[in-house]
Amino acid sequence: MAAAHHGAFHYLRVTAVEPLTDDSVAVTLAVPPALREAFRYTPGQHLALRRTADGAEIRRTYSLCGRAPGPEGPQSLRIGVRLVDGGAFSTYALKELAPGDTVEVMVPAGRFVLAPRPGHFAAIVGGSGITPVLSIVSTLLESEPAARFCLIRSDRTTASTMFLDEVAELKDRFPDRFQLVQTLSREEQQAGPASGRLDEERLTRLLPALLPVPDVDGWFLCGPHGLVQGARGALKALGVPRERVHQEIFHVEEDPAGPAAAGAPAGTPAHSTVTAKLDGRSGRWPVREGESLLETVLRNRADAPYACKGGVCGTCRAFLVSGEVRMDRNFALEQDELDAGYVLACQSHPATEEVELDFDR
């Protein structure tokens, strides 16, 4: 995909809005032939959507849930949207969005992905965390006969379980290669694990009883922050190498005592300048007090890529060419990305007077 497209939005037409549960829908978007190459995606990636309401711009990211397309690109895209209390975009999607409407959509992004290959893989998901994993597992099982997958999912109740039919269909189609373990936190079930939360202690006991943990080639953790943290702790306790564990968090509660609430982080130079390369063009601008590097770039380049501004989605990932930065928090970049020199621009503040970022790498 050409770098010149990575921050651009395109208007796509809604072709279906399907209820999944009382508080979630699947939205299908048509992709015109001219945009199919740009919207080609790897299973596990997400889309950033944008709308303007009451004069304010709203951006949100939603994971793709369909089987990944071939080299010709997708004719349609399907995302899962769950209602968030007070959520400006999710409320609109569930209560107003209808077939025939158009939505502004950025091209696919994200590194919580699995390109189909032979092996044994597993996922631990909670709630709407099933959405990217559904794309991963359906693409893997249909494309790679030598692959197996174990899905461990946690939901509140059966009625709140997203993509229940789609997962059941995969179980029917691939009974020898797809293992499904369903847990419910607020409802008793006749078969399977007892009800209750999947915390670190419980997962440490449960996982070895379900599958050969050392033989799993890749683990995919997705859902609420607490579930992902617990799953990571359990896998660490079971001796799983860090490089085999991949995570994506959909939402993290704000920490009012965190660095973002205190103005400029300690150690920030009095005067700093950021140089940024974006879509092949570079600019150099002064950083205002308390600004993140993304905010500085956005004041001068409105096409800089971002979605959540919370350190969760990774859309604003940039390569740190020179200088040093301090990140408030990071829930999107893997350790190998940090080691390679990548940062989240929305969470980065200058720690040296000169900082250079490259959004194109």
N, C-alpha and C positions, 0 to 999 in steps of 0.2 A: 504494500500500500504506500503510495507516495506521501512523503512527509508533509507536502503542501496541503494535504487535506485534514491533518490531524486535529485542528481546532475549529474546523468549519461545521456549520449546521446546515441541514437540508430539510426541506418540507416533505414529509411522507404522509400518505393518506391512510387513515384507519379503515381496516376492512372488517374487523370483528372485535367485540368486547365481550368475553365469555366469563360469566360468574364461575369461580372455583369454590369459594366458601362464602359465608355471609360477609366477610371483610376482605375479600381478595378477588382479583380478576386477571385473566390473561388477555393481553391486547396484541392484536395482529396488525402489522403495518405492511403495506405494499411497497416494493422497491422497484422503481422504473428501470428499464434496461440500461440506461446511461449511468446509473449509480450502483449497479450490482457488483462491479469489481471493487469499488470503494467500500461497500458494506459486507464484503466477505469477512468471515470471522472464524476464530478458533474456539472450540467448545470451552465454555467457562467465561467468555468475555461478556462485557456489559455495554449498554448504551447510555449516554447522557441525553436527557430530554430537557427542553427549555420552553417556557411560556412566560408571558407577561400578564400580571394580574394587579389591578389597582396601581398601575404605574411602576410596579417593581418586577424585576426579572427573577424568575424562579428556575433553578436547575436541580435536577435529581438524576441519580443513576439507577438503572434497573437491568438485571441480568437477563441475557437471552436464554430461553429454555428449550429451543428447538434443536433438532439434529443439525450439525454444522453443514454448510453447503459444500459442493465441489468447486473446482477452479472457476466455473462460470459465475459463481456468486449466487446469492439468494434471491428468489422471487418475492419472498416475504420474510418478515422478522416477527418473532413472538416473544413477548416479555411477560413476566409475572409482576403484579403490583399488589402489595398488601397495604391496607389502610393503616395509617399512623395517626394517633390522636393529635388533632390540630394540624395534620400534614396538608400543606397547601396544594401539592401536586397530587398526592394519593387520593385526597377527597375529590378533587376534580376528575381524576381517572375513574373513580367508582361511581360518582353521582352525575357527571355531566358528559364525559367523553362518549362518543357514539360513532358508528360506522359512517363514513363520509367526511368526518372531521379531518383536519390536517394537524400534524404535530412537528415541531422542530426537533431534529435528531442529529446528534454528532455521530461520526463513524465509530465502529466498535473499538474498545480499548480494554485494558486489563491483562494481568499476567497470572491470574488464577486459572490456569489452563492445563489441559492434557491433550496433546496431539496423539491420535490413536497409535498404539504400539503394543506388542505382546507383553504380558505380565499380569500380575495380580495387584489390584488396586482396591482402595477402601475409602469411604467418606463417612464423616460424622457431621450431621447437619441438624439444625434446629429451625423450626418454623419456615420462613420464606428462604432460608439458606438452601432449601432443596432446589431452587430455581436454576443456578448455574450448574449444579451437580446433575440435574436432569439432562442438560445438554451434553455434559461430559460423558455420562454413562450410556445414554442412548447412541451417541456417535461412536463410542468405543465398541460397544457390543455389536453394532451393525457393521462396523468397518473392519474389525480385527477378530477373526475367529479364535486366535490364541490368547485372548484377554479374558480375565475374570474380574468381577467387581462385587464388593460387599458394601451395601448401603445401610448405615445405622442412623436412623432418623428419630428425632424427638419432637413431639407436638403436644399441645395442651389436651386436645380431644380429637376423636375421629372426625367430627364435624368441622374442625378448624384446620384439617390437614390439606395443604395445597397439592394439586396434581396427584390426587389419590388414584384416579383411573389410569393415568399415564404410567405411573410406577407399577401398578398391578399388571398392566399389559406387558411391560418389560419382563416381569416375573414369569408370566405365562409363555412368552416367546423364547426366553433364555433360561429355562429352569436349572440347567446344569452350570451356567456361568454367572448367574446373577443371584446373590444372596441378599435378602431383605430382612432387616431387623427393625421392627416398629416399636417405639416406646411412647407411652402417654403419661404426662405429668399430672393430669387432673381427671383421669378416667381409668377405671379398672378394665382390663381386657382378659378374655378367657385363655388366650395362648400368648406365648412370648414372655419377655421380661416383665417383672412386676412394675406397677406404675410408680412414678416418681421422677425427679430430675436426674439428668445424666451429669453428675458432677465428677471431679477428678477421682475421688475415692471409688465411686461406683464403676467408672470406666476402667480403672486399673484392674479391678476384679473381673469385669465383664469381657473385655476384649480378648484375653487369652482363651476364654471358653468358646468364643465365636469363630476365631480364625487363627492361623499360624502367624502371629504378629511379626516375627523376624523375616518372614518370607514376603511380606507385602512391599511392593516396589514403590508405592507412592500413597500418601495419606492426604485427603482433602477435607479441611475443616471449614465450615461455613455456617454463620448464624449469629446469634447474640454474642456479645463480648465475653460474658461469663462462661457460656458453653465452650467457646473456642479456647479460652484460657484453661479450662478444666481438661479439655481433650489434649491440649499441648502438654500439660503437666503429666497426664496419664501416659502419654507416649514416651515422654522423657524418662519416666520412672520404669517403663518397660524396655528401655534401651534402644528405642528407635532413633537412628541418626537424624540430626536436625535437617539435613538436606532432603530427606524424604518427606518432610511435612510441609504442606502448603496451606495457607489460610486466607480467608476473606471475611471481613467483619462488615455487617450492613449498617450498624449504628452503634455509636459509643456515647454515653451520657457526658455532657459537658462537665468539666471540673472547675467550679467557680474560683477555686484557690490556685488554679494552674497558671502557667506563665502568660497565657493569652489575656488574663484579666489584669495583669500588672503593668501594662504598657510595654516599653522596650525592655527586652530581657537583659539581665545583668551581663556586663561585658560587651554590650553593643557599642561600637565606636560612635563618637559624637557625629561624625560625618562619614557617610559611606556612599559608594556608587556601585550600581549593578550594570554589567554589560550582559545582554541576553540575545541569543540567536534563535529566531523563530521563523520557520518557513523560508529559510535561506537568507533572511535579512537580519542584520544586527543593529542594536541601539544601545546607548549608554545613558543612564539616568540616575539622579541622586535619590537616595532612599530617605523618606521622611521618618521622623521619630515614631517608633512603634509599629511601622509597616512591616508586613511580610514581604519577601521578595516578589511573590506573585502580585500583591497589591501594587507594588511599584511598577511592575511590567504592565499590569492592566491599565494603569493611568495613562500609559503611552501606547499600548498595543491592545486594543479591545479584543483581538482574536486569540489571546493567550488561552491555552486549554485549561479548563478546570470544571469541576462539578460540585463537589461537596464542601470544599474549603475546610474540612475537618480532619484531614490526615487519614481518611478511611478509603477513598475510592482509588487514589493513585493516578487520576487523570492528569494532574499537574507535574508529574515526574519530570525531572530535568537532570542533565549531567553537569556536575560541578567541575568546570574546566580549571578554574584557579580561585584562590582565596579560601576562606573558611566560613562555615555557617553553623548556626545552632538551630536545631529543630525542636519545636515545642513538643510534638508527639508524632508517632509514626505507627499506623496500623495497616499500612499498605505495602511497604517495601520489604522484600525478603533480605536476609543477611547478605547473600551474595550480591544483591543489587547495591546495598550500602557499601560493601567492600569494593565494588567496582567504581564507586564515585557518584552514585545517583542520590538525589535528595527530593523531598516534596517541597515545591516552591511555596505552597500555601502555608507551610509550617516553618519555613526557613527565615532566619534573621541573620544579617551580616555579622560575622565575628572579626572581620578584617575590613579595612577601608575600601578595598577593591574586591569585588566578587564577580565572577563570570559564569553564566549558565548557558547551556545549549539544550533547547527543547527538541531539537531535531534528531538527536542521537537515539 
